[in-house]
Amino acid sequence: MAKLEELVERVDRLVLRHQELKRTSTLLVEQLAALTGERDSLRSRLAAARARIDALLARLPADDAVAPAADRTRGQE
């Protein structure tokens, strides 16, 4: 009879452990979903920032257009 009681105790512990692992797994899945959403949001923000920087860079004058202006300011010193 003692062996049966030990087996019952072991099964009970296994069931509890299974429930704990299942809860942990659920929490990890939720955490992964939140982090995936955050990552996607950050990627989107990064792409928008890159687009704004590219637009600003495109508006800058070319190097040859900057040089004559720099030469003019040197002559005024």
C-alpha angles and dihedrals in degrees: 000000000000090000091054091051090049090050091050090051092049092049090049091051091048091051091050091048090049091052091049092050091047091053090047091050091050091050091049092050090051091047091049091051091050093048092046090053091048091049092051091049091050091048090052092049090048092051091050091049091049090051091051091049091048090051091050092048090051089055093054115101118253118260094256090054091052096050098065091049090052090049091053093053092050091056090057095058 
